[in-house]
Amino acid sequence: GIMNAAKLGVCQPTAGSGFEMDAIASVVIGGSSLSGGEGTVLGTVIGAAIIGGTSAILGCLLCGMADYLWNYPRVMLIFWFVCAIVLAGVRLAGREETNTPA
């Protein structure tokens, strides 16, 4: 929003419309919990880099795809990232439980 207004010299109220899913996905992939209380700024920046990079790659691969179909590959990609993060957390928690002395 701010960068767009600075570049164009005008501000549109709908300029950031459609970026909500990217923002939420960046935060979740970065390690923040949707219920709150966890996460770091660095994790969010890494999540934003992943979302930005995958959006660029998907944009190149899916040129000419209809706009209404564009969200399906992105949602599936985000789903697989979140599944991988959750599985990594479960495995890490399992390792910590087995390494604690009784």
C-alpha positions as CSV (number, residue, x, y, z in Angstrom):
1,G,0.0,0.0,0.0
2,I,2.5,2.6,1.1
3,M,5.1,1.6,-1.5
4,N,2.5,1.6,-4.2
5,A,1.2,5.1,-3.2
6,A,4.8,6.4,-3.1
7,K,5.5,5.0,-6.5
8,L,2.3,6.1,-8.2
9,G,1.7,9.2,-6.3
10,V,-2.0,8.2,-5.7
11,C,-3.7,6.0,-3.2
12,Q,-6.5,3.6,-4.1
13,P,-8.6,2.1,-1.3
14,T,-8.7,-1.2,-3.0
15,A,-4.9,-1.3,-3.8
16,G,-4.1,-4.2,-1.3
17,S,-7.2,-6.2,-2.1
18,G,-6.4,-9.8,-2.6
19,F,-3.2,-9.9,-0.6
20,E,-4.9,-11.0,2.6
21,M,-4.2,-14.7,1.9
22,D,-0.6,-14.0,1.2
23,A,-0.2,-12.0,4.4
24,I,-1.8,-14.7,6.6
25,A,0.1,-17.5,4.8
26,S,3.4,-15.7,5.3
27,V,2.9,-15.4,9.0
28,V,1.8,-19.0,9.4
29,I,4.6,-20.4,7.3
30,G,7.0,-18.2,9.3
31,G,6.0,-20.1,12.4
32,S,3.4,-17.9,14.1
33,S,0.4,-19.5,15.7
34,L,-3.0,-18.4,14.5
35,S,-4.2,-18.6,18.1
36,G,-1.5,-16.0,19.1
37,G,1.4,-15.9,21.5
38,E,4.1,-17.4,19.3
39,G,6.3,-16.3,16.4
40,T,9.1,-14.0,15.4
41,V,9.6,-11.1,13.0
42,L,12.4,-13.1,11.3
43,G,10.1,-16.1,10.8
44,T,7.5,-13.8,9.2
45,V,10.1,-12.3,6.9
46,I,11.2,-15.8,5.9
47,G,7.6,-16.8,5.3
48,A,7.0,-13.7,3.2
49,A,10.1,-14.6,1.1
50,I,8.8,-18.2,0.6
51,I,5.4,-16.9,-0.5
52,G,6.9,-14.2,-2.7
53,G,9.3,-16.7,-4.3
54,T,6.6,-19.4,-4.9
55,S,4.2,-16.8,-6.3
56,A,6.9,-15.7,-8.8
57,I,7.6,-19.3,-9.7
58,L,3.9,-20.2,-10.1
59,G,3.4,-17.0,-12.1
60,C,6.0,-18.2,-14.6
61,L,4.7,-21.7,-14.7
62,L,1.1,-20.8,-15.0
63,C,1.2,-18.0,-17.6
64,G,-2.1,-17.7,-19.4
65,M,-4.1,-19.3,-16.6
66,A,-7.5,-17.8,-15.9
67,D,-7.6,-15.4,-12.9
68,Y,-10.2,-17.4,-10.9
69,L,-8.0,-20.5,-11.1
70,W,-4.9,-18.8,-9.9
71,N,-5.6,-19.4,-6.2
72,Y,-6.0,-23.2,-6.3
73,P,-2.3,-24.0,-6.9
74,R,-1.3,-21.3,-4.3
75,V,-3.7,-22.7,-1.7
76,M,-2.4,-26.3,-2.3
77,L,1.2,-25.0,-2.0
78,I,0.5,-23.2,1.2
79,F,-1.3,-26.3,2.5
80,W,1.7,-28.5,1.9
81,F,4.1,-26.0,3.5
82,V,1.9,-25.9,6.6
83,C,1.6,-29.7,6.7
84,A,5.4,-30.0,6.5
85,I,5.9,-27.4,9.3
86,V,3.4,-29.2,11.5
87,L,5.0,-32.6,10.9
88,A,8.4,-31.2,11.6
89,G,7.1,-29.8,14.9
90,V,5.5,-33.2,15.8
91,R,8.7,-35.0,15.1
92,L,10.7,-32.5,17.1
93,A,8.3,-32.8,20.1
94,G,8.6,-36.6,19.9
95,R,12.4,-36.4,20.0
96,E,12.3,-34.0,23.0
97,E,10.1,-36.4,24.9
98,T,12.4,-39.4,24.3
99,N,15.5,-37.4,25.3
100,T,14.2,-36.2,28.6
101,P,15.4,-38.2,31.6
102,A,12.8,-39.9,33.8
